[in-house]
Amino acid sequence: MDGALLSFLGREREECVRIGERACVLRLLSARETLALRREIAQEDCRDEEEQALRANAALLRRSLRENENGAAVFASAEDVENALSVGEINALVSRYALLDGAGNPSCEDERERVEALKKAWSTRPTSG
């Protein structure tokens, strides 16, 4: 499907973001790219879960960030992402990716969580009597 059709269907696959003075495009990875990314992350030698999460986020950004003008990768490696951006900047960009992905891939569980929260709020409301 082309971008116009995906947009019509409500599934944006990319978003413009700024990294410093640079205008970039944050794009959703395909299923194949996501599987390759997972394999890459599984091979990382990390000390703990926090380091693994940061490395995974940097690897995600390396693959999903592109130059606005020519579509070239913004970063050559996950290490370049880690060197150029702070932890907060990495987390903010990954959060934007998650929102973009959620808009394109809604989960049936999302609605269930909302319903459960409403049920809980309703059952704990004060009653007269």
C-alpha positions as CSV (number, residue, x, y, z in Angstrom):
1,M,0.0,0.0,0.0
2,D,1.2,3.5,-0.7
3,G,1.4,6.3,1.8
4,A,-1.7,8.1,0.6
5,L,-3.8,5.0,1.0
6,L,-2.4,4.2,4.4
7,S,-3.1,7.8,5.4
8,F,-6.6,7.5,4.2
9,L,-7.0,4.4,6.3
10,G,-5.8,6.3,9.3
11,R,-2.4,4.5,9.4
12,E,0.4,6.9,9.2
13,R,3.7,5.1,8.9
14,E,6.0,8.0,9.5
15,E,6.3,11.3,11.4
16,C,8.5,14.3,11.1
17,V,10.8,14.9,14.2
18,R,13.6,17.2,15.0
19,I,16.9,16.2,16.4
20,G,18.6,19.4,17.3
21,E,18.6,21.5,14.2
22,R,18.0,18.4,11.9
23,A,14.6,17.6,10.4
24,C,14.2,13.9,10.3
25,V,11.6,11.3,9.6
26,L,10.7,8.6,12.2
27,R,9.2,5.7,10.3
28,L,7.6,2.5,11.4
29,L,9.7,-0.6,10.8
30,S,8.3,-3.5,8.7
31,A,7.7,-6.8,10.4
32,R,10.9,-8.2,8.8
33,E,12.9,-5.2,10.0
34,T,11.5,-5.7,13.5
35,L,12.5,-9.4,13.5
36,A,16.0,-8.5,12.4
37,L,16.2,-5.9,15.1
38,R,15.1,-8.4,17.8
39,R,17.8,-10.8,16.6
40,E,20.4,-8.0,16.8
41,I,19.3,-7.1,20.3
42,A,19.3,-10.7,21.5
43,Q,23.0,-10.9,20.5
44,E,24.0,-7.9,22.6
45,D,26.1,-8.6,25.7
46,C,24.5,-6.4,28.4
47,R,25.2,-6.1,32.1
48,D,21.5,-5.7,33.1
49,E,18.0,-5.1,31.9
50,E,18.4,-1.3,31.9
51,E,21.4,-1.5,29.6
52,Q,19.7,-3.9,27.3
53,A,16.6,-1.6,27.1
54,L,18.8,1.4,26.3
55,R,20.7,-0.5,23.7
56,A,17.4,-1.8,22.2
57,N,16.0,1.7,22.0
58,A,19.2,3.0,20.4
59,A,19.1,0.2,17.8
60,L,15.4,0.9,17.1
61,L,16.2,4.6,16.5
62,R,19.1,3.8,14.3
63,R,16.8,1.8,12.0
64,S,13.8,4.0,12.1
65,L,15.3,7.6,11.8
66,R,15.9,8.9,8.3
67,E,17.0,12.2,6.8
68,N,14.1,14.2,5.7
69,E,15.6,15.2,2.3
70,N,17.2,12.1,1.0
71,G,16.0,9.2,3.2
72,A,19.5,8.2,4.3
73,A,19.9,6.8,7.8
74,V,20.5,9.6,10.4
75,F,22.8,7.3,12.5
76,A,25.2,4.7,11.2
77,S,25.0,2.5,14.4
78,A,23.3,2.2,17.7
79,E,26.5,3.5,19.3
80,D,26.2,6.7,17.3
81,V,22.7,7.1,18.7
82,E,24.0,6.6,22.2
83,N,26.8,9.1,21.6
84,A,24.6,11.8,20.1
85,L,21.5,11.7,22.3
86,S,20.8,11.7,26.0
87,V,18.8,9.0,27.6
88,G,15.8,11.4,27.9
89,E,16.0,12.2,24.2
90,I,16.2,8.5,23.3
91,N,13.2,7.7,25.5
92,A,11.2,10.6,24.1
93,L,11.8,9.5,20.5
94,V,11.0,5.9,21.3
95,S,7.7,7.1,23.0
96,R,6.8,8.9,19.8
97,Y,7.6,5.7,17.8
98,A,5.3,3.7,20.2
99,L,2.5,6.2,19.6
100,L,3.0,6.0,15.9
101,D,3.0,2.2,16.0
102,G,-0.1,2.2,18.3
103,A,-2.0,4.3,15.9
104,G,-1.2,1.9,13.1
105,N,-1.6,-1.3,15.1
106,P,-4.3,-0.9,17.7
107,S,-4.5,-3.7,20.2
108,C,-7.7,-5.4,21.2
109,E,-6.2,-5.3,24.7
110,D,-6.2,-1.5,24.8
111,E,-10.0,-1.3,24.9
112,R,-10.2,-4.0,27.6
113,E,-7.9,-2.0,29.9
114,R,-10.1,1.0,29.5
115,V,-13.2,-1.0,30.2
116,E,-11.7,-2.6,33.3
117,A,-10.6,0.8,34.6
118,L,-14.2,2.1,34.1
119,K,-15.6,-1.0,35.8
120,K,-13.3,-0.5,38.8
121,A,-14.1,3.2,39.0
122,W,-17.8,2.4,38.9
123,S,-17.7,-0.3,41.5
124,T,-15.7,1.9,44.0
125,R,-17.9,5.0,43.7
126,P,-19.6,6.2,46.8
127,T,-23.3,5.3,47.1
128,S,-26.0,6.9,49.2
129,G,-27.8,4.9,51.8
